[in-house]
Amino acid sequence: MNQVTLLGTGTSTGVPILGCSCIVCQSNDLRNKRLRTSAIIHTSEGQRILIDASPDLRTQLLRQKVADLDGVIITHDHADHTHGMDDLRPFGFKKNASIPVFTSLETAQDLTRKFPYIFQTEIVFKEKPILGGGIPRLHLETVQKGKTRLLGEDFEFFFLPHGHGETLGLVHQKMAYFTDCREIPETILENLRAKKLEVLLIDCLRYTPHSTHLHLDLTLEYVEKINPARAVLIHLGHEIEYREILTRLRTRGIENVTPSFDGMSFYYS
């Protein structure tokens, strides 16, 4: 079996938000303590594939006792999904090899500008040596829309509108991971429904509409159309209290949808 573990389930600020005195940010329920959103796939063949490198990545990987990585998928270039990139250094050192970072062409270009010391070493260190603790041993590999094979595993990628750009949605076997998007086009919904997913991890920032993210009613509309065995709400903001949203879902008779919390794991075929 494959396994996906949610390393973080919160929005770009994390939850609690610094300086916020709302009920959720002051909650003692650990399910309301959310690091920035990222996940890791452990495949049935033993591959360990990280999804996004949040600013909380070091804490997340230590908490889950992740000792090795074989690859990284970056969904888009926003800070809450990329600013843990430097924390990947020990994995390249341990493997004594460069680790592939898979992403879209646009995001690869953004990462190259954002982290030139990692992805343009031949320019940055053209006339000076690399000193100190070294740099992450990573290299970019671009992916296209559609089915592909990465690290011996079958994936399918989709481009979704998010802010001024796009984010990658992905399917691995019977699991789909769709974070940070303002909508999911009908053709993609039909594609996902045909897959008979066992686990759908899907964006749900808050209860009310947002200009760059899904909100609860729209997310539930998509879940109904995709019809997975189980849907899990990720990238949650501080407007959402774990027990309250769970009660709302069950009161509406929705049994196959649940809010996420950091550290949740799901098995899928």
Summary of the structure (lengths in Angstrom):
residues: 269
radius of gyration: 18.3
end to end distance: 5.3
largest distance: 64.9
contacts: 885
relative contact order: 0.17
helix: 27%
strand: 29%
